[in-house]
Amino acid sequence: MLKLSTKIVGLIMMTIVLSCNSSVKQQKKVNSMKASQILGNSNYLAISYGGYRTNSRDVQPTIRELKEDMLILEAAGIRIVRTYNLQYEKASNVVKAINELKKENPSFEMYVMLGAWIDCKGAWTPHPNHDLEDEVNNTSEIEKAVKLANQYPDIVKIISVGNEAMVHWASSYFVQPWVILKWVNHLQKLKQDGKLSKDVWITSSDNFASWGGGDTSYHNKDLEALYKAVDYVSMHTYPMHDTHYNPVFWGVLPEEESLSKEDKVKAAMLRAKKYAISQYDSVKKYMLSIGVNKPIHIGETGWASRSNGIYGPNQSNATDEFKEALYYKAMREWTAQKGLSCFYFEAFDENWKDIVNPDGSENYFGLFTINGTAKFALWDLVDKGVFKGLKRNGNPIVKTYNGDKSLLMDDVMVPQIKSLQEH
């Protein structure tokens, strides 16, 4: 009996040692991953994350709520979250929440693309000056980003200078490319001087047109210099918006009129995917034309599930959960095939974005509702049980429409028939 007990004890001790070694190896792996290893890696899905749960950003999500969200996203296969600014405490608290989760569970893995918001002088006033920058705000944003990146080098892997900060339709705040270039060069200099990890990648996340893929009015020497300064290009593409503004790809073609409702929608969404790819191709073409060849990743793309405005029923008929799911899966498949990261917009619905119009499309880009219900794009994950035991706002993660696809399809609108529009 003594010999048997000794053997059992030995086996237990060996199991404990192996378990500890495995945990240490996992921790070392999590801590040593670089942006260059994460971006374009299909095992590291990316997403844009706001996380606000009320109709005002003055109500900041708590650390507990942020941890709740990070666990839900990790269960969904997400490993990189993108934040947007540092003037509110939410972004820094996202990093802190991840840090706490890693302490609680060494195998928990989540990284951050940290956004530093960039404004022009007089931004958000009746008289913005787009030729000058808001140096006080911009300096503060960059300094906070550097501080967080240095404090949490195992979590913050990317710093993005500005969000749609150069595109001209951002009329309340856009800046000229020299402003973004100035701060990108500043961050790259900090890396050279050892004041910021050389493994942190620096970019700017902007519309495809701002990166030279559209109107030639964006082409200038500062943009060329910016291409040379960033570690990679983070571009945005939104076919959903162009179902109204430039619907060259949208609608039911004459040869599709005899198809079923579902197949008509699928055909239109396939063209939407190809439209997004064409914008990626246009950015790459411009980049190569100026003698630069760097990675391009999708900093944002998404599709709203609801709208009572120009994207909704009887206008472009673009918004519902079925189309959102088709687009989400199409973009995930394409970017995985191309070896690109896609910071899909976005994780959860946020109703602060259009307070005046609760049914406005900006409030419904999430893959989850505010209360944590999984939209059609994620129903398969619910079926797999990956969200078991997880909650948001006290609610378990279940399917919209009670999981009844026929009810969901009742709300799906077919795009306008092209032949009727032309007459």
Summary of the structure (lengths in Angstrom):
residues: 423
radius of gyration: 23.1
end to end distance: 93.1
largest distance: 93.6
contacts: 1388
relative contact order: 0.11
helix: 47%
strand: 14%
